[in-house]
């Protein structure tokens, strides 16, 4: 089941994020599924993306015919980069993927979690396990989303992005990182695979970057987790007005902590090499990928061994996007992030 990419021109590829020709799939994704020996519901077709047709593979896991955990673990084990943004995490679900996370990290992989705390559904045990892992292994990072109870918006994604050699697999659907979401509940999840530079892959990474660099994200510390654990315990015991007053005080403490805890942020001063070279040339206003091609001769002087400078510029823009320094507007258009 492969949808072919039609009518993609060299000019469109030159000014965007796409390679200039239709491409097939990386072997790592197929190998993971062959190893797992699982069957999926598969549907053929070509899938529109920003007005173009993107070549990708789509399969589904619903925990009835196929358990999501059976699909997820091989992808985690073989991933170079893992990005998980979910509304809720329970340790019952986290423990199911811990061996695969270990294999990823042992192979030099990078892992990020963005975990929601709305309604205090995420349990403290899973947060402590992730924080312990992030302290012991710098390649693993934990970010939290604060409780927006005074806001109509609720943090509710279920997004798993797994980058392997020249490919990106995305799982999008209804499953949180819980035992129910991964294997027990009836769920619906689409498992997508793209080549890493395809527009669909870049859109998924754009979505993740927008989630990661919102102001409501923060890095929890031990004091915060102690207070969070106590609050969730008190919620289950609350039966009277005095307990409710105590809960409000604890909630207010958490909100104050969330304002001062570190946010995901890349200091432009820390950039080196190609990233610094390209970032220093970024316009202050909205710009296009092609606007940077004028500096190709200058970049070529800095890196004379690079024979494909324009492709390198596109790659570096994606890296700056992933670092939260620029925002991809689509169709090869970008803008710098501004921070107050």
FILOZA-996596 format. One record per residue (C-alpha): residue in three letters; x, y, z. Coordinates in steps of 0.001 Angstrom, whole numbers, always signed. Layout:
  code       xx       yy       zz
   ALA        X        Y        Z
...
//
This chain:
  code       xx       yy       zz
   UNK       +0       +0       +0
   UNK    +1921    +2967    -1263
   UNK     +502    +6242    -2491
   UNK    +2759    +7782    -5152
   UNK    +3737   +11414    -5168
   UNK    +2659   +13042    -8420
   UNK    +3475   +16292   -10151
   UNK    +6246   +17370    -7812
   UNK    +8535   +19697    -9745
   UNK   +12193   +20454    -9251
   UNK   +11302   +24085    -8572
   UNK    +8802   +23167    -5829
   UNK   +11367   +20960    -4159
   UNK   +14059   +23630    -4425
   UNK   +12051   +26178    -2455
   UNK   +10527   +23861     +117
   UNK   +11427   +20975    +2334
   UNK   +10789   +18185     -149
   UNK   +13347   +16185    -2113
   UNK   +13127   +16763    -5871
   UNK   +11829   +13315    -6790
   UNK    +9517   +10584    -5577
   UNK   +11260    +8290    -3130
   UNK   +10620    +4948    -1507
   UNK   +10617    +3934    +2088
   UNK   +13524    +3415    +4453
   UNK   +14345     -131    +5456
   UNK   +14369     +417    +9231
   UNK   +10608     +874    +9499
   UNK    +9875    -2232    +7418
   UNK   +12426    -4239    +9348
   UNK   +10821    -3286   +12658
   UNK    +7442    -4486   +11476
   UNK    +8820    -7629    +9878
   UNK   +10526    -8392   +13162
   UNK    +7274    -7878   +15044
   UNK    +5435   -10043   +12460
   UNK    +2148    -8244   +12913
   UNK     -725    -7635   +10552
   UNK    -2378    -4249   +10150
   UNK    -5444    -2940    +8444
   UNK    -3944    -1224    +5383
   UNK    -5551    +1024    +2829
   UNK    -4007    +2163     -467
   UNK    -4101    +5647    -1845
   UNK    -2379    +8940    -2329
   UNK    -2734   +11409     +516
   UNK    -2988   +15180      -10
   UNK     -708   +17421    +2018
   UNK     -635   +21213    +1527
   UNK    -2036   +20839    -1953
   UNK     +484   +18193    -3038
   UNK     +306   +14413    -2860
   UNK    +2659   +12893     -339
   UNK    +3938    +9341     -598
   UNK    +3463    +7555    +2677
   UNK    +2399    +4274    +4181
   UNK     -681    +4227    +6404
   UNK    -1637    +1399    +8712
   UNK    -3938    +1172   +11714
   UNK    -3893     -325   +15208
   UNK    -7034     -515   +17325
   UNK    -6025    -2862   +20191
   UNK    -8614    -5341   +18910
   UNK    -7015    -6754   +15773
   UNK    -3642    -5215   +16548
   UNK    -2226    -3988   +19859
   UNK     -555     -585   +19577
   UNK    +2203    -1671   +21956
   UNK    +3226    -4402   +19481
   UNK    +3737    -1757   +16801
   UNK    +5290     +888   +19048
   UNK    +8044    -1067   +20769
   UNK    +9977    -2098   +17613
   UNK    +9829    +1491   +16364
   UNK   +11135    +2782   +19702
   UNK   +13965     +277   +19777
   UNK   +15175    +1254   +16300
   UNK   +14618    +5014   +16560
   UNK   +17319    +7650   +16353
   UNK   +15020   +10309   +17853
   UNK   +11794    +9817   +19802
   UNK    +9278   +12592   +20480
   UNK    +6176   +11752   +22501
   UNK    +3475   +14319   +23320
   UNK     +535   +12841   +25223
   UNK    -2211   +14145   +27470
   UNK    -1843   +11438   +30123
   UNK     +813    +8975   +31271
   UNK     +337    +6127   +33707
   UNK    +3171    +3969   +34945
   UNK    +1149     +975   +33793
   UNK    +1793    +2176   +30250
   UNK    +5313    +3541   +30737
   UNK    +6594     +204   +32053
   UNK    +5458    -1468   +28817
   UNK    +7877     +624   +26753
   UNK   +10792     +970   +29204
   UNK   +12861    -1886   +27695
   UNK   +12473     -344   +24228
   UNK   +13431    +3080   +25609
   UNK   +16564    +1517   +27111
   UNK   +17526      -17   +23769
   UNK   +17025    +3314   +22016
   UNK   +19204    +5179   +24514
   UNK   +21891    +2482   +24509
   UNK   +22121    +2911   +20731
   UNK   +22684    +6661   +21120
   UNK   +19092    +7734   +20543
   UNK   +17445   +10918   +21836
   UNK   +14078   +10818   +23638
   UNK   +11672   +13595   +24651
   UNK    +8371   +13445   +26508
   UNK    +5824   +16270   +26752
   UNK    +3317   +15097   +29352
   UNK      +18   +16717   +30251
   UNK    -1031   +17314   +33845
   UNK    -4637   +18419   +33192
   UNK    -7138   +16983   +35651
   UNK    -4187   +15407   +37530
   UNK    -4716   +12188   +35553
   UNK    -1008   +11579   +34931
   UNK     +314    +9688   +37944
   UNK    +3269   +10866   +39989
   UNK    +5043    +7509   +39692
   UNK    +5416    +7857   +35940
   UNK    +6661   +11452   +36276
   UNK    +9266   +10395   +38831
   UNK   +10394    +7521   +36614
   UNK   +10817    +9869   +33655
   UNK   +12604   +12514   +35731
   UNK   +14961    +9883   +37177
   UNK   +15718    +8685   +33666
   UNK   +16333   +12255   +32431
   UNK   +18787   +12934   +35261
   UNK   +20673    +9696   +34681
   UNK   +20636   +10020   +30892
   UNK   +20872   +13525   +29391
   UNK   +19617   +12171   +26037
   UNK   +16207   +11689   +27694
   UNK   +14224   +14842   +28480
   UNK   +10929   +15423   +30287
   UNK    +8680   +18456   +29834
   UNK    +5268   +18983   +31403
   UNK    +2216   +20983   +30428
   UNK     +679   +22958   +33272
   UNK    -2941   +22703   +34359
   UNK    -4996   +25206   +32318
   UNK    -8049   +25070   +34611
   UNK    -8561   +28823   +34198
   UNK    -8447   +28447   +30422
   UNK   -10848   +26819   +27972
   UNK    -7992   +25005   +26214
   UNK    -7010   +21522   +27343
   UNK    -3785   +19739   +26419
   UNK    -5022   +16620   +24666
   UNK    -2590   +15278   +21994
   UNK    -1621   +11660   +21428
   UNK    +1387   +12037   +19170
   UNK    +4321    +9635   +18865
   UNK    +7106   +10600   +16413
   UNK    +9954    +8182   +15779
   UNK   +12816    +9131   +13487
   UNK   +15021    +6396   +12084
   UNK   +17528    +6383    +9238
   UNK   +16044    +8678    +6568
   UNK   +12456    +8080    +7702
   UNK    +9916    +9331   +10207
   UNK    +7066    +7250   +11624
   UNK    +4161    +9030   +13275
   UNK    +1421    +7512   +15413
   UNK    -1643    +9723   +15758
   UNK    -4916    +8677   +17325
   UNK    -6684    +8141   +20614
   UNK    -4086    +6286   +22713
   UNK    -2468    +7928   +25700
   UNK     +646    +6391   +27234
   UNK    -1283    +4076   +29532
   UNK    -1813     +336   +29604
   UNK    -5352     +905   +28429
   UNK    -4229    +3116   +25572
   UNK    -1445     +798   +24452
   UNK    -3151    -2598   +24711
   UNK    -6428    -2902   +26636
   UNK    -8882     -219   +25471
   UNK   -10584      -98   +22091
   UNK    -8693    +2701   +20330
   UNK    -8090    +4007   +16818
   UNK    -4519    +4945   +15813
   UNK    -3059    +5694   +12407
   UNK     +577    +4707   +11903
   UNK    +2174    +6808    +9174
   UNK    +5589    +6573    +7595
   UNK    +7337    +9235    +5528
   UNK   +10770    +9814    +4174
   UNK   +12293   +12354    +6557
   UNK   +12227   +15359    +4192
   UNK    +8685   +14870    +2905
   UNK    +6228   +17657    +3632
   UNK    +4003   +15396    +5728
   UNK    +6919   +14490    +7979
   UNK    +7870   +18136    +8336
   UNK    +4310   +19102    +9233
   UNK    +4261   +16538   +12042
   UNK    +7580   +17876   +13344
   UNK    +6207   +21426   +13085
   UNK    +3219   +20452   +15206
   UNK    +5479   +18908   +17827
   UNK    +7737   +21988   +17875
   UNK    +4730   +24264   +18425
   UNK    +3666   +22108   +21368
   UNK    +7150   +22017   +22856
   UNK    +7876   +25734   +22784
   UNK    +4621   +27111   +24167
   UNK    +4969   +29100   +27353
   UNK    +2947   +26544   +29312
   UNK    +5746   +23976   +29075
   UNK    +8239   +23533   +31893
   UNK   +10821   +21141   +33295
   UNK    +9619   +19752   +36650
   UNK   +11969   +19476   +39611
   UNK   +11753   +17239   +42694
   UNK    +9956   +19863   +44787
   UNK    +7292   +20222   +42122
   UNK    +6817   +16463   +41857
   UNK    +6524   +16144   +45650
   UNK    +3760   +18758   +45659
   UNK    +2071   +17199   +42627
   UNK    +2057   +13758   +44251
   UNK     +605   +15145   +47467
   UNK    -2055   +17038   +45546
   UNK    -3178   +13981   +43577
   UNK    -3311   +12003   +46830
   UNK    -5385   +14709   +48515
   UNK    -7826   +14831   +45604
   UNK    -8745   +11196   +46192
   UNK    -9284   +11857   +49916
   UNK   -11110   +15184   +49704
   UNK   -14451   +14986   +51484
   UNK   -14890   +18290   +53313
   UNK   -14428   +22047   +52910
   UNK   -11224   +22139   +54975
   UNK    -9675   +19579   +52659
   UNK   -10878   +21607   +49671
   UNK    -9163   +24726   +51036
   UNK    -5947   +22749   +51439
   UNK    -6261   +21513   +47870
   UNK    -6626   +25056   +46579
   UNK    -3475   +26095   +48434
   UNK    -1520   +23187   +46964
   UNK    -2820   +23925   +43500
   UNK    -1792   +27554   +43823
   UNK    +1687   +26487   +44916
   UNK    +1989   +24315   +41812
   UNK     +893   +27151   +39569
   UNK    +3475   +29481   +41060
   UNK    +6172   +26853   +40601
   UNK    +5173   +26350   +36979
   UNK    +5835   +30023   +36295
   UNK    +9461   +29867   +37457
   UNK   +10577   +26385   +36413
   UNK   +12832   +26207   +33329
   UNK   +11201   +26241   +29900
   UNK   +12411   +24409   +26788
   UNK   +14716   +26966   +25169
   UNK   +17765   +27080   +22935
   UNK   +20060   +30066   +23460
   UNK   +21132   +31385   +20029
   UNK   +24521   +32175   +21574
   UNK   +25098   +28439   +21985
   UNK   +24830   +27744   +18252
   UNK   +27934   +26581   +16430
   UNK   +28976   +25642   +12911
   UNK   +26311   +25528   +10229
   UNK   +23503   +26423   +12626
   UNK   +25207   +29648   +13704
   UNK   +26122   +30472   +10114
   UNK   +22536   +30173    +8882
   UNK   +20883   +31671   +11982
   UNK   +23010   +34816   +11755
   UNK   +21640   +35422    +8242
   UNK   +17956   +35046    +9123
   UNK   +15848   +38141    +8381
   UNK   +13938   +39746   +11235
   UNK   +10669   +39359    +9299
   UNK    +9010   +36413    +7567
   UNK   +11292   +34847    +4982
   UNK   +11451   +32012    +2501
   UNK   +13916   +29176    +2175
   UNK   +15067   +30616    -1149
   UNK   +15935   +33941     +518
   UNK   +18903   +32213    +2143
   UNK   +20225   +30757    -1087
   UNK   +21817   +34136    -1855
   UNK   +24331   +33356     +885
   UNK   +25307   +30017     -665
   UNK   +28632   +31330    -2050
   UNK   +29540   +32704    +1389
   UNK   +28596   +29428    +3072
   UNK   +30577   +27536     +444
   UNK   +33673   +29499    +1419
   UNK   +33210   +28460    +5041
   UNK   +32621   +24820    +4099
   UNK   +34330   +24207     +752
   UNK   +33883   +20426     +970
   UNK   +30095   +20721     +973
   UNK   +28884   +20250    -2627
   UNK   +25175   +20770    -1944
   UNK   +24846   +23965      +54
   UNK   +21186   +24599     -717
   UNK   +20194   +21175     +616
   UNK   +22290   +21901    +3721
   UNK   +20461   +25197    +4237
   UNK   +17125   +23368    +4165
   UNK   +18425   +20820    +6673
   UNK   +19680   +23514    +9048
   UNK   +16346   +25373    +8911
   UNK   +14670   +22187   +10082
   UNK   +17189   +21905   +12915
   UNK   +16537   +25507   +13974
   UNK   +12806   +24756   +13888
   UNK   +13322   +21743   +16165
   UNK   +15339   +23954   +18535
   UNK   +12457   +26402   +18892
   UNK   +14277   +29294   +17228
   UNK   +12133   +29586   +14097
   UNK    +8598   +28606   +13155
   UNK    +7723   +26883    +9870
   UNK    +4670   +28533    +8315
   UNK    +4413   +26018    +5481
   UNK    +5320   +26133    +1788
   UNK    +8936   +27013    +2546
   UNK    +8039   +30113    +4623
   UNK    +9552   +30778    +8060
   UNK    +9590   +33353   +10864
   UNK   +11756   +33777   +13943
   UNK   +10238   +33061   +17313
   UNK    +9998   +36115   +19546
   UNK   +10308   +35743   +23299
   UNK    +8994   +38173   +25820
//
